[in-house]
């Protein structure tokens, strides 16, 4: 009896994404990379979107996605808070509470 293959880890999926779209090719001012997520977490479902807004975070929860990949970054410049009372903070809280990575 053969066992089903294990799901790739987030770090492996991110490695594949970086191979397709090398971060060093991004504009210097652009904010590329992972906002949140455990590199060791398994990934079986990925949601691709344009913007990392609350509707997308909610959709990821509904779909059971473990990773959201967006074209636009959540944080283009530095931030001083991820408080859930802010628009962007609420997105981060939703993702982290549901074990969903954002890249």
Order of alpha helices (4+ residues) and beta strands (2+ residues): beta-alpha-beta-beta-alpha-beta-alpha-beta
